[in-house]
Structures are given as structure tokens and as C-alpha cells.
Amino acid sequence: MPTDEQRAADLLGRVEHGRVATSMRALPFLASARHIVVDGRVLVRPHGGHGYHRACAGGVVAYGADVPCARSRGSWSVQVVGECAAVEPTAAELDRFGPAPRSVDGIPFDPVYLRTEPQFATVHSLIEPDCP
């Protein structure tokens, strides 16, 4: 039977976007980001123009994604928690991300890359009878 970390990596690999959670100035903070899963680790590409990556790199973050209703499979939600580091992705990883957005909030998109090594994960699923 797969571990929660393996199940989380599998589910995160099925979606492209999620949210990274950290604290800024001692307050909780969420930021949306594009991600890929590489060898069980989560590689995230947020916009560097807001500086949120500085609060993440070198600390512990949570990264989560969910699917509210996956057509006859119900809903699921995943969260992984682990140490986060700034990284330079390989050419193959950059290719997996695909094209970057042109801008965020009217500011040219400035990609930064963060890798989280999951220390633990939670996976929750619901079977919903009336998924559209």
C-alpha cells in the first residue's frame, strides 16, 4: 500500500497549480503557484516579483492542491509539508513547466523556483454522489 507521501505525489502530479503556505512577519500566508513533481519532491514556480519566495526559501512550507469534484471520482485534497530551498531547475524540468505567464498583476512574470522535500503529507478524499 502506498504511503501518504507517495499518494500525495501521485495526486499532485495530476494537477498543475496549487498554493504554497508559509509565514510572513509572523502571519500565515498563501500564494498560488505552478508546480511539477520530480522524484517525490515538489518543484514550484511562483512569481518572483512579489518577493514571496524569500519567505519560503530556507524555511518549512506547506504546499497543497485540491480537486473539488473529479467526475465520478469525488473530491480530493493534498498537503505536503517540508523544508523549502531555492533551486535552479534542469532543462527537462523547465520543459515540464511549459510556458510561463507573461505577467502577474500587470508586472512581467519573473519566475523563481523552489523545491520542497515532503517530510509528511495528508491526503483527504470524498466520494460525492452528485459530481457534475
KOLZAMI-67149 format. One record per atom (N, C-alpha, C, O, CB): residue in three letters; atom name; y, x, z. Coordinates in steps of 0.2 Angstrom, whole numbers. Atoms other than C-alpha are relative to their C-alpha. Glycine has a CB too. Layout:
{"ALA" "CA" {Y X Z}}
...
END
This chain:
{"MET" "N" {-6 4 0}}
{"MET" "CA" {0 0 0}}
{"MET" "C" {6 4 0}}
{"MET" "O" {7 9 4}}
{"MET" "CB" {0 -5 6}}
{"PRO" "N" {-6 -4 1}}
{"PRO" "CA" {17 7 -5}}
{"PRO" "C" {4 0 7}}
{"PRO" "O" {4 -6 10}}
{"PRO" "CB" {4 -2 -6}}
{"THR" "N" {-4 0 -6}}
{"THR" "CA" {29 12 9}}
{"THR" "C" {7 -4 -2}}
{"THR" "O" {8 -5 -8}}
{"THR" "CB" {2 7 2}}
{"ASP" "N" {-6 4 1}}
{"ASP" "CA" {46 3 11}}
{"ASP" "C" {4 5 -4}}
{"ASP" "O" {8 2 -9}}
{"ASP" "CB" {4 -1 7}}
{"GLU" "N" {-4 -5 5}}
{"GLU" "CA" {54 19 3}}
{"GLU" "C" {-2 -1 -7}}
{"GLU" "O" {2 -1 -11}}
{"GLU" "CB" {0 7 3}}
{"GLN" "N" {2 0 7}}
{"GLN" "CA" {43 18 -12}}
{"GLN" "C" {2 -7 -3}}
{"GLN" "O" {4 -7 -9}}
{"GLN" "CB" {-8 1 0}}
{"ARG" "N" {-2 7 3}}
{"ARG" "CA" {46 -1 -14}}
{"ARG" "C" {7 -1 -1}}
{"ARG" "O" {9 -3 -6}}
{"ARG" "CB" {-2 -6 5}}
{"ALA" "N" {-8 0 1}}
{"ALA" "CA" {65 1 -12}}
{"ALA" "C" {1 4 -6}}
{"ALA" "O" {5 2 -10}}
{"ALA" "CB" {3 3 6}}
{"ALA" "N" {-2 -4 6}}
{"ALA" "CA" {65 15 -25}}
{"ALA" "C" {-2 -4 -6}}
{"ALA" "O" {1 -4 -11}}
{"ALA" "CB" {-4 7 0}}
{"ASP" "N" {2 4 6}}
{"ASP" "CA" {55 4 -37}}
{"ASP" "C" {5 -6 -1}}
{"ASP" "O" {7 -7 -7}}
{"ASP" "CB" {-7 -3 1}}
{"LEU" "N" {-5 6 1}}
{"LEU" "CA" {67 -11 -34}}
{"LEU" "C" {6 2 -3}}
{"LEU" "O" {9 -1 -7}}
{"LEU" "CB" {0 -4 6}}
{"LEU" "N" {-6 -2 2}}
{"LEU" "CA" {82 -1 -36}}
{"LEU" "C" {0 3 -7}}
{"LEU" "O" {5 2 -10}}
{"LEU" "CB" {3 6 5}}
{"GLY" "N" {0 -2 7}}
{"GLY" "CA" {76 6 -52}}
{"GLY" "C" {0 -5 -5}}
{"GLY" "O" {1 -4 -11}}
{"GLY" "CB" {-7 4 -1}}
{"ARG" "N" {0 5 4}}
{"ARG" "CA" {76 -11 -59}}
{"ARG" "C" {7 -3 -1}}
{"ARG" "O" {8 -7 -6}}
{"ARG" "CB" {-4 -6 3}}
{"VAL" "N" {-7 2 1}}
{"VAL" "CA" {95 -14 -57}}
{"VAL" "C" {4 6 -1}}
{"VAL" "O" {2 12 1}}
{"VAL" "CB" {2 -4 6}}
{"GLU" "N" {-5 -6 2}}
{"GLU" "CA" {110 -3 -62}}
{"GLU" "C" {5 1 5}}
{"GLU" "O" {8 6 5}}
{"GLU" "CB" {3 -1 -7}}
{"HIS" "N" {-6 0 -4}}
{"HIS" "CA" {123 -7 -49}}
{"HIS" "C" {-2 -2 7}}
{"HIS" "O" {-7 -6 8}}
{"HIS" "CB" {6 -4 -3}}
{"GLY" "N" {1 2 -7}}
{"GLY" "CA" {124 -8 -30}}
{"GLY" "C" {6 2 4}}
{"GLY" "O" {12 2 1}}
{"GLY" "CB" {-6 4 3}}
{"ARG" "N" {-6 -2 -5}}
{"ARG" "CA" {135 -4 -15}}
{"ARG" "C" {-2 6 4}}
{"ARG" "O" {-7 6 7}}
{"ARG" "CB" {2 -6 3}}
{"VAL" "N" {1 -6 -5}}
{"VAL" "CA" {137 12 -5}}
{"VAL" "C" {4 -2 6}}
{"VAL" "O" {10 -4 5}}
{"VAL" "CB" {2 7 -3}}
{"ALA" "N" {-4 2 -6}}
{"ALA" "CA" {142 9 13}}
{"ALA" "C" {0 6 4}}
{"ALA" "O" {-4 10 5}}
{"ALA" "CB" {-4 -6 4}}
{"THR" "N" {-2 -6 -4}}
{"THR" "CA" {150 22 24}}
{"THR" "C" {5 -2 5}}
{"THR" "O" {7 -8 6}}
{"THR" "CB" {2 6 -4}}
{"SER" "N" {-6 1 -5}}
{"SER" "CA" {164 23 37}}
{"SER" "C" {6 4 -3}}
{"SER" "O" {5 10 -4}}
{"SER" "CB" {-2 1 7}}
{"MET" "N" {-6 -3 2}}
{"MET" "CA" {182 27 33}}
{"MET" "C" {5 -1 6}}
{"MET" "O" {6 -7 7}}
{"MET" "CB" {3 -2 -7}}
{"ARG" "N" {-5 0 -6}}
{"ARG" "CA" {194 31 48}}
{"ARG" "C" {-4 -5 5}}
{"ARG" "O" {0 -9 8}}
{"ARG" "CB" {6 -3 -3}}
{"ALA" "N" {4 3 -5}}
{"ALA" "CA" {180 24 59}}
{"ALA" "C" {-1 -8 -1}}
{"ALA" "O" {-3 -11 3}}
{"ALA" "CB" {3 0 7}}
{"LEU" "N" {1 7 2}}
{"LEU" "CA" {179 7 50}}
{"LEU" "C" {-5 0 -6}}
{"LEU" "O" {-6 4 -10}}
{"LEU" "CB" {7 -3 -2}}
{"PRO" "N" {5 1 5}}
{"PRO" "CA" {165 1 39}}
{"PRO" "C" {3 -1 -7}}
{"PRO" "O" {8 -4 -7}}
{"PRO" "CB" {-5 -6 2}}
{"PHE" "N" {-2 1 7}}
{"PHE" "CA" {167 2 20}}
{"PHE" "C" {-5 -1 -5}}
{"PHE" "O" {-10 3 -4}}
{"PHE" "CB" {5 6 -1}}
{"LEU" "N" {5 1 5}}
{"LEU" "CA" {158 -4 5}}
{"LEU" "C" {4 2 -7}}
{"LEU" "O" {10 0 -8}}
{"LEU" "CB" {-3 -7 -1}}
{"ALA" "N" {-3 -1 7}}
{"ALA" "CA" {161 2 -13}}
{"ALA" "C" {-6 -1 -5}}
{"ALA" "O" {-11 1 -4}}
{"ALA" "CB" {3 8 -1}}
{"SER" "N" {5 1 5}}
{"SER" "CA" {152 -3 -29}}
{"SER" "C" {-1 6 -4}}
{"SER" "O" {4 10 -5}}
{"SER" "CB" {3 -6 -5}}
{"ALA" "N" {1 -6 4}}
{"ALA" "CA" {144 10 -40}}
{"ALA" "C" {-6 -1 -4}}
{"ALA" "O" {-10 -6 -3}}
{"ALA" "CB" {-2 6 5}}
{"ARG" "N" {6 0 5}}
{"ARG" "CA" {131 13 -54}}
{"ARG" "C" {-4 5 3}}
{"ARG" "O" {-2 10 6}}
{"ARG" "CB" {3 2 -7}}
{"HIS" "N" {5 -4 -3}}
{"HIS" "CA" {115 21 -49}}
{"HIS" "C" {-6 1 -4}}
{"HIS" "O" {-7 -3 -9}}
{"HIS" "CB" {-2 -2 7}}
{"ILE" "N" {6 -1 3}}
{"ILE" "CA" {99 28 -55}}
{"ILE" "C" {-5 3 6}}
{"ILE" "O" {-2 5 10}}
{"ILE" "CB" {0 5 -6}}
{"VAL" "N" {5 -3 -5}}
{"VAL" "CA" {83 33 -45}}
{"VAL" "C" {-4 6 -4}}
{"VAL" "O" {-6 5 -9}}
{"VAL" "CB" {-5 -6 2}}
{"VAL" "N" {4 -6 3}}
{"VAL" "CA" {76 50 -48}}
{"VAL" "C" {-4 3 6}}
{"VAL" "O" {-2 5 11}}
{"VAL" "CB" {6 6 -2}}
{"ASP" "N" {4 -3 -4}}
{"ASP" "CA" {61 56 -39}}
{"ASP" "C" {1 -3 7}}
{"ASP" "O" {0 0 12}}
{"ASP" "CB" {0 7 1}}
{"GLY" "N" {-1 3 -6}}
{"GLY" "CA" {64 43 -25}}
{"GLY" "C" {6 1 3}}
{"GLY" "O" {8 -2 8}}
{"GLY" "CB" {-6 2 5}}
{"ARG" "N" {-7 -1 -3}}
{"ARG" "CA" {82 48 -22}}
{"ARG" "C" {4 -4 -4}}
{"ARG" "O" {3 -5 -10}}
{"ARG" "CB" {2 8 -1}}
{"VAL" "N" {-5 4 4}}
{"VAL" "CA" {97 38 -27}}
{"VAL" "C" {6 4 -2}}
{"VAL" "O" {9 7 2}}
{"VAL" "CB" {2 -6 5}}
{"LEU" "N" {-5 -4 3}}
{"LEU" "CA" {109 46 -38}}
{"LEU" "C" {6 -5 -2}}
{"LEU" "O" {4 -10 -6}}
{"LEU" "CB" {-2 4 -6}}
{"VAL" "N" {-5 5 1}}
{"VAL" "CA" {126 36 -38}}
{"VAL" "C" {6 3 -4}}
{"VAL" "O" {8 9 -3}}
{"VAL" "CB" {2 -2 7}}
{"ARG" "N" {-6 -2 4}}
{"ARG" "CA" {141 37 -50}}
{"ARG" "C" {6 -5 2}}
{"ARG" "O" {7 -9 -2}}
{"ARG" "CB" {-2 0 -7}}
{"PRO" "N" {-6 4 -2}}
{"PRO" "CA" {156 30 -41}}
{"PRO" "C" {6 3 -4}}
{"PRO" "O" {6 8 -7}}
{"PRO" "CB" {2 -1 7}}
{"HIS" "N" {-6 -2 2}}
{"HIS" "CA" {174 31 -47}}
{"HIS" "C" {3 5 5}}
{"HIS" "O" {4 3 11}}
{"HIS" "CB" {5 -6 -2}}
{"GLY" "N" {-3 -5 -4}}
{"GLY" "CA" {182 47 -40}}
{"GLY" "C" {7 -1 1}}
{"GLY" "O" {10 2 6}}
{"GLY" "CB" {-1 7 -3}}
{"GLY" "N" {-7 1 -1}}
{"GLY" "CA" {200 41 -42}}
{"GLY" "C" {2 -3 6}}
{"GLY" "O" {8 -2 9}}
{"GLY" "CB" {2 -4 -6}}
{"HIS" "N" {-1 3 -6}}
{"HIS" "CA" {199 31 -26}}
{"HIS" "C" {-1 4 6}}
{"HIS" "O" {1 3 11}}
{"HIS" "CB" {-3 -7 1}}
{"GLY" "N" {1 -4 -5}}
{"GLY" "CA" {193 45 -16}}
{"GLY" "C" {-6 -2 5}}
{"GLY" "O" {-7 2 10}}
{"GLY" "CB" {6 2 4}}
{"TYR" "N" {5 3 -4}}
{"TYR" "CA" {179 35 -8}}
{"TYR" "C" {-6 5 1}}
{"TYR" "O" {-9 5 6}}
{"TYR" "CB" {-3 -6 -2}}
{"HIS" "N" {6 -5 0}}
{"HIS" "CA" {166 49 -12}}
{"HIS" "C" {1 5 6}}
{"HIS" "O" {-4 8 8}}
{"HIS" "CB" {-1 3 -7}}
{"ARG" "N" {-2 -5 -6}}
{"ARG" "CA" {175 60 1}}
{"ARG" "C" {-3 -2 6}}
{"ARG" "O" {-5 2 11}}
{"ARG" "CB" {7 2 0}}
{"ALA" "N" {3 2 -7}}
{"ALA" "CA" {169 49 15}}
{"ALA" "C" {-7 -1 0}}
{"ALA" "O" {-10 -1 5}}
{"ALA" "CB" {3 -8 1}}
{"CYS" "N" {8 0 1}}
{"CYS" "CA" {151 49 8}}
{"CYS" "C" {-3 6 1}}
{"CYS" "O" {-7 7 5}}
{"CYS" "CB" {-2 -4 -6}}
{"ALA" "N" {3 -7 1}}
{"ALA" "CA" {148 67 4}}
{"ALA" "C" {-1 3 7}}
{"ALA" "O" {5 4 10}}
{"ALA" "CB" {3 4 -5}}
{"GLY" "N" {1 -3 -6}}
{"GLY" "CA" {141 76 19}}
{"GLY" "C" {-2 -4 6}}
{"GLY" "O" {-2 -2 12}}
{"GLY" "CB" {6 4 2}}
{"GLY" "N" {1 4 -5}}
{"GLY" "CA" {138 61 29}}
{"GLY" "C" {-7 -4 -1}}
{"GLY" "O" {-10 -3 -6}}
{"GLY" "CB" {5 -5 2}}
{"VAL" "N" {5 5 1}}
{"VAL" "CA" {125 47 31}}
{"VAL" "C" {3 -6 -3}}
{"VAL" "O" {8 -9 0}}
{"VAL" "CB" {-4 -2 7}}
{"VAL" "N" {-2 6 3}}
{"VAL" "CA" {127 32 20}}
{"VAL" "C" {-6 -5 -1}}
{"VAL" "O" {-12 -3 0}}
{"VAL" "CB" {3 2 -7}}
{"ALA" "N" {5 5 2}}
{"ALA" "CA" {118 16 16}}
{"ALA" "C" {1 -2 -7}}
{"ALA" "O" {7 -2 -9}}
{"ALA" "CB" {0 -7 5}}
{"TYR" "N" {-1 2 7}}
{"TYR" "CA" {115 11 -2}}
{"TYR" "C" {-4 -6 -1}}
{"TYR" "O" {-10 -6 1}}
{"TYR" "CB" {-2 5 -5}}
{"GLY" "N" {4 6 1}}
{"GLY" "CA" {110 -7 -6}}
{"GLY" "C" {1 -3 -7}}
{"GLY" "O" {6 -2 -10}}
{"GLY" "CB" {1 -5 5}}
{"ALA" "N" {-1 5 6}}
{"ALA" "CA" {107 -19 -21}}
{"ALA" "C" {-4 -6 2}}
{"ALA" "O" {-9 -6 6}}
{"ALA" "CB" {-2 4 -6}}
{"ASP" "N" {4 6 -1}}
{"ASP" "CA" {100 -36 -22}}
{"ASP" "C" {0 -4 -7}}
{"ASP" "O" {4 -3 -11}}
{"ASP" "CB" {3 -4 5}}
{"VAL" "N" {0 5 6}}
{"VAL" "CA" {95 -49 -35}}
{"VAL" "C" {-1 -7 3}}
{"VAL" "O" {-6 -8 7}}
{"VAL" "CB" {-6 2 -5}}
{"PRO" "N" {0 6 -4}}
{"PRO" "CA" {99 -66 -29}}
{"PRO" "C" {-5 -5 -2}}
{"PRO" "O" {-8 -9 2}}
{"PRO" "CB" {7 -4 -1}}
{"CYS" "N" {6 4 3}}
{"CYS" "CA" {86 -75 -40}}
{"CYS" "C" {-3 3 -6}}
{"CYS" "O" {0 2 -11}}
{"CYS" "CB" {3 -8 -1}}
{"ALA" "N" {3 -3 5}}
{"ALA" "CA" {74 -66 -51}}
{"ALA" "C" {-5 -4 -4}}
{"ALA" "O" {-10 -2 -5}}
{"ALA" "CB" {-3 7 2}}
{"ARG" "N" {4 4 4}}
{"ARG" "CA" {67 -80 -61}}
{"ARG" "C" {-7 0 2}}
{"ARG" "O" {-11 4 0}}
{"ARG" "CB" {1 2 -8}}
{"SER" "N" {7 1 -3}}
{"SER" "CA" {51 -86 -53}}
{"SER" "C" {-3 5 5}}
{"SER" "O" {-8 5 7}}
{"SER" "CB" {-4 -1 -6}}
{"ARG" "N" {2 -5 -4}}
{"ARG" "CA" {50 -70 -43}}
{"ARG" "C" {4 -1 7}}
{"ARG" "O" {2 3 12}}
{"ARG" "CB" {1 7 -3}}
{"GLY" "N" {-4 1 -6}}
{"GLY" "CA" {63 -76 -30}}
{"GLY" "C" {5 5 1}}
{"GLY" "O" {7 9 -4}}
{"GLY" "CB" {-5 1 6}}
{"SER" "N" {-6 -5 -1}}
{"SER" "CA" {77 -65 -22}}
{"SER" "C" {-3 6 4}}
{"SER" "O" {-8 5 8}}
{"SER" "CB" {5 -4 4}}
{"TRP" "N" {2 -6 -4}}
{"TRP" "CA" {76 -48 -15}}
{"TRP" "C" {6 4 1}}
{"TRP" "O" {11 4 -2}}
{"TRP" "CB" {-5 5 -4}}
{"SER" "N" {-5 -4 -2}}
{"SER" "CA" {87 -36 -6}}
{"SER" "C" {-2 7 3}}
{"SER" "O" {-7 7 6}}
{"SER" "CB" {5 -4 6}}
{"VAL" "N" {3 -7 -2}}
{"VAL" "CA" {85 -17 -3}}
{"VAL" "C" {6 4 3}}
{"VAL" "O" {12 3 1}}
{"VAL" "CB" {-3 4 -6}}
{"GLN" "N" {-5 -4 -3}}
{"GLN" "CA" {94 -5 8}}
{"GLN" "C" {-3 7 1}}
{"GLN" "O" {-9 7 4}}
{"GLN" "CB" {4 -3 6}}
{"VAL" "N" {3 -7 -2}}
{"VAL" "CA" {91 14 9}}
{"VAL" "C" {6 3 4}}
{"VAL" "O" {11 3 3}}
{"VAL" "CB" {-2 4 -6}}
{"VAL" "N" {-4 -4 -4}}
{"VAL" "CA" {99 25 22}}
{"VAL" "C" {-2 7 0}}
{"VAL" "O" {-8 9 1}}
{"VAL" "CB" {1 -3 8}}
{"GLY" "N" {2 -7 0}}
{"GLY" "CA" {100 44 21}}
{"GLY" "C" {7 4 0}}
{"GLY" "O" {12 2 -1}}
{"GLY" "CB" {-4 1 -5}}
{"GLU" "N" {-6 -5 1}}
{"GLU" "CA" {111 59 20}}
{"GLU" "C" {2 0 -7}}
{"GLU" "O" {-2 0 -12}}
{"GLU" "CB" {-3 7 2}}
{"CYS" "N" {-4 0 7}}
{"CYS" "CA" {123 60 5}}
{"CYS" "C" {3 7 -1}}
{"CYS" "O" {6 10 3}}
{"CYS" "CB" {5 -6 0}}
{"ALA" "N" {-3 -6 2}}
{"ALA" "CA" {128 75 -4}}
{"ALA" "C" {3 -1 -7}}
{"ALA" "O" {0 -4 -12}}
{"ALA" "CB" {-5 6 0}}
{"ALA" "N" {-3 0 6}}
{"ALA" "CA" {139 78 -19}}
{"ALA" "C" {-4 5 -5}}
{"ALA" "O" {-6 10 -2}}
{"ALA" "CB" {8 3 0}}
{"VAL" "N" {4 -3 4}}
{"VAL" "CA" {129 84 -34}}
{"VAL" "C" {3 1 -7}}
{"VAL" "O" {7 -4 -9}}
{"VAL" "CB" {-7 -2 0}}
{"GLU" "N" {-1 0 7}}
{"GLU" "CA" {130 89 -52}}
{"GLU" "C" {-6 -2 -4}}
{"GLU" "O" {-11 1 -3}}
{"GLU" "CB" {3 7 -3}}
{"PRO" "N" {6 2 3}}
{"PRO" "CA" {118 79 -62}}
{"PRO" "C" {-2 4 -6}}
{"PRO" "O" {2 7 -9}}
{"PRO" "CB" {1 -8 -2}}
{"THR" "N" {2 -3 6}}
{"THR" "CA" {107 86 -76}}
{"THR" "C" {2 -4 -6}}
{"THR" "O" {4 -10 -5}}
{"THR" "CB" {-8 1 1}}
{"ALA" "N" {-1 3 6}}
{"ALA" "CA" {109 82 -94}}
{"ALA" "C" {-4 -7 -1}}
{"ALA" "O" {-1 -12 -3}}
{"ALA" "CB" {-1 4 -6}}
{"ALA" "N" {5 6 0}}
{"ALA" "CA" {94 70 -93}}
{"ALA" "C" {3 -6 5}}
{"ALA" "O" {2 -12 3}}
{"ALA" "CB" {-7 2 2}}
{"GLU" "N" {-3 5 -4}}
{"GLU" "CA" {102 61 -78}}
{"GLU" "C" {6 -3 -3}}
{"GLU" "O" {7 -9 -2}}
{"GLU" "CB" {1 3 7}}
{"LEU" "N" {-7 3 3}}
{"LEU" "CA" {119 59 -86}}
{"LEU" "C" {-2 -5 -6}}
{"LEU" "O" {1 -10 -7}}
{"LEU" "CB" {4 6 -3}}
{"ASP" "N" {2 5 5}}
{"ASP" "CA" {110 51 -101}}
{"ASP" "C" {-3 -6 2}}
{"ASP" "O" {-2 -11 0}}
{"ASP" "CB" {-6 4 -4}}
{"ARG" "N" {3 6 -3}}
{"ARG" "CA" {101 39 -90}}
{"ARG" "C" {5 -5 3}}
{"ARG" "O" {5 -11 2}}
{"ARG" "CB" {-5 2 6}}
{"PHE" "N" {-6 4 -2}}
{"PHE" "CA" {118 33 -83}}
{"PHE" "C" {3 -4 -6}}
{"PHE" "O" {5 -9 -5}}
{"PHE" "CB" {5 4 3}}
{"GLY" "N" {-4 4 5}}
{"GLY" "CA" {124 28 -100}}
{"GLY" "C" {7 1 0}}
{"GLY" "O" {10 5 4}}
{"GLY" "CB" {-2 -7 0}}
{"PRO" "N" {-7 -1 1}}
{"PRO" "CA" {142 27 -105}}
{"PRO" "C" {4 -2 7}}
{"PRO" "O" {2 -7 10}}
{"PRO" "CB" {3 -4 -6}}
{"ALA" "N" {-4 1 -6}}
{"ALA" "CA" {155 27 -91}}
{"ALA" "C" {5 -5 -2}}
{"ALA" "O" {7 -6 -8}}
{"ALA" "CB" {3 6 3}}
{"PRO" "N" {-6 5 2}}
{"PRO" "CA" {168 13 -90}}
{"PRO" "C" {6 4 -2}}
{"PRO" "O" {7 10 0}}
{"PRO" "CB" {2 -4 7}}
{"ARG" "N" {-6 -4 2}}
{"ARG" "CA" {185 18 -97}}
{"ARG" "C" {5 0 5}}
{"ARG" "O" {8 5 6}}
{"ARG" "CB" {3 -4 -6}}
{"SER" "N" {-5 0 -6}}
{"SER" "CA" {195 13 -82}}
{"SER" "C" {-3 -4 6}}
{"SER" "O" {-7 -9 5}}
{"SER" "CB" {7 -3 -3}}
{"VAL" "N" {1 4 -6}}
{"VAL" "CA" {194 6 -65}}
{"VAL" "C" {7 -2 3}}
{"VAL" "O" {11 2 5}}
{"VAL" "CB" {-4 4 6}}
{"ASP" "N" {-7 3 -2}}
{"ASP" "CA" {209 -5 -59}}
{"ASP" "C" {6 3 -4}}
{"ASP" "O" {11 5 -1}}
{"ASP" "CB" {0 2 8}}
{"GLY" "N" {-5 -3 4}}
{"GLY" "CA" {219 2 -73}}
{"GLY" "C" {1 7 0}}
{"GLY" "O" {5 10 -3}}
{"GLY" "CB" {6 -3 2}}
{"ILE" "N" {0 -7 0}}
{"ILE" "CA" {215 20 -69}}
{"ILE" "C" {-5 3 -4}}
{"ILE" "O" {-11 0 -3}}
{"ILE" "CB" {0 2 8}}
{"PRO" "N" {6 -3 4}}
{"PRO" "CA" {205 31 -81}}
{"PRO" "C" {-6 2 5}}
{"PRO" "O" {-5 5 10}}
{"PRO" "CB" {2 6 -4}}
{"PHE" "N" {6 -1 -4}}
{"PHE" "CA" {187 32 -74}}
{"PHE" "C" {-1 7 1}}
{"PHE" "O" {-1 11 -4}}
{"PHE" "CB" {-6 -3 -3}}
{"ASP" "N" {1 -7 -2}}
{"ASP" "CA" {184 49 -65}}
{"ASP" "C" {-7 0 3}}
{"ASP" "O" {-7 -1 9}}
{"ASP" "CB" {6 3 4}}
{"PRO" "N" {6 0 -3}}
{"PRO" "CA" {165 50 -62}}
{"PRO" "C" {-1 6 5}}
{"PRO" "O" {1 11 4}}
{"PRO" "CB" {-5 0 -5}}
{"VAL" "N" {3 -5 -4}}
{"VAL" "CA" {158 59 -47}}
{"VAL" "C" {-7 -2 2}}
{"VAL" "O" {-9 -8 0}}
{"VAL" "CB" {5 0 7}}
{"TYR" "N" {7 1 -1}}
{"TYR" "CA" {140 60 -42}}
{"TYR" "C" {-2 2 7}}
{"TYR" "O" {-1 7 9}}
{"TYR" "CB" {-4 4 -5}}
{"LEU" "N" {2 -1 -7}}
{"LEU" "CA" {132 58 -25}}
{"LEU" "C" {-8 -1 0}}
{"LEU" "O" {-10 -6 -4}}
{"LEU" "CB" {4 -5 5}}
{"ARG" "N" {8 1 0}}
{"ARG" "CA" {113 59 -21}}
{"ARG" "C" {-1 -1 7}}
{"ARG" "O" {1 2 12}}
{"ARG" "CB" {-4 7 -2}}
{"THR" "N" {2 1 -7}}
{"THR" "CA" {106 51 -6}}
{"THR" "C" {-8 0 0}}
{"THR" "O" {-12 -2 -4}}
{"THR" "CB" {2 -8 2}}
{"GLU" "N" {7 -1 -2}}
{"GLU" "CA" {89 56 1}}
{"GLU" "C" {-2 -5 5}}
{"GLU" "O" {0 -5 11}}
{"GLU" "CB" {-2 7 2}}
{"PRO" "N" {1 5 -5}}
{"PRO" "CA" {82 40 9}}
{"PRO" "C" {-4 2 6}}
{"PRO" "O" {-9 6 5}}
{"PRO" "CB" {-4 -6 -3}}
{"GLN" "N" {4 -2 -6}}
{"GLN" "CA" {77 43 27}}
{"GLN" "C" {-4 -6 2}}
{"GLN" "O" {-9 -6 5}}
{"GLN" "CB" {5 2 6}}
{"PHE" "N" {4 7 -1}}
{"PHE" "CA" {72 24 29}}
{"PHE" "C" {3 -5 -5}}
{"PHE" "O" {8 -4 -7}}
{"PHE" "CB" {1 -2 7}}
{"ALA" "N" {-2 5 5}}
{"ALA" "CA" {73 9 19}}
{"ALA" "C" {-2 -7 3}}
{"ALA" "O" {-7 -8 7}}
{"ALA" "CB" {-4 1 -7}}
{"THR" "N" {2 7 -1}}
{"THR" "CA" {72 -10 21}}
{"THR" "C" {0 -4 -6}}
{"THR" "O" {4 -3 -11}}
{"THR" "CB" {5 -3 5}}
{"VAL" "N" {1 4 6}}
{"VAL" "CA" {66 -22 8}}
{"VAL" "C" {-1 -7 3}}
{"VAL" "O" {-6 -8 7}}
{"VAL" "CB" {-6 2 -4}}
{"HIS" "N" {1 7 -2}}
{"HIS" "CA" {68 -41 10}}
{"HIS" "C" {-1 -4 -6}}
{"HIS" "O" {2 -3 -11}}
{"HIS" "CB" {6 -3 5}}
{"SER" "N" {1 4 6}}
{"SER" "CA" {61 -54 -2}}
{"SER" "C" {-1 -7 3}}
{"SER" "O" {-3 -9 8}}
{"SER" "CB" {-6 2 -4}}
{"LEU" "N" {0 7 -1}}
{"LEU" "CA" {62 -73 -3}}
{"LEU" "C" {-3 -3 -6}}
{"LEU" "O" {-2 -1 -11}}
{"LEU" "CB" {6 -3 2}}
{"ILE" "N" {3 4 5}}
{"ILE" "CA" {51 -84 -13}}
{"ILE" "C" {4 -7 0}}
{"ILE" "O" {3 -11 4}}
{"ILE" "CB" {-7 -1 0}}
{"GLU" "N" {-4 6 0}}
{"GLU" "CA" {63 -98 -19}}
{"GLU" "C" {-3 -5 -5}}
{"GLU" "O" {-4 -3 -11}}
{"GLU" "CB" {7 2 -2}}
{"PRO" "N" {3 5 5}}
{"PRO" "CA" {56 -114 -27}}
{"PRO" "C" {4 -2 -6}}
{"PRO" "O" {2 -4 -11}}
{"PRO" "CB" {-2 -6 4}}
{"ASP" "N" {-4 3 5}}
{"ASP" "CA" {71 -118 -37}}
{"ASP" "C" {5 5 -4}}
{"ASP" "O" {11 4 -5}}
{"ASP" "CB" {4 -5 3}}
{"CYS" "N" {-4 -5 4}}
{"CYS" "CA" {77 -102 -46}}
{"CYS" "C" {1 -3 -7}}
{"CYS" "O" {-3 -5 -10}}
{"CYS" "CB" {-4 7 0}}
{"PRO" "N" {-1 3 7}}
{"PRO" "CA" {86 -107 -62}}
{"PRO" "C" {-2 5 -5}}
{"PRO" "O" {-1 4 -11}}
{"PRO" "CB" {8 0 0}}
END
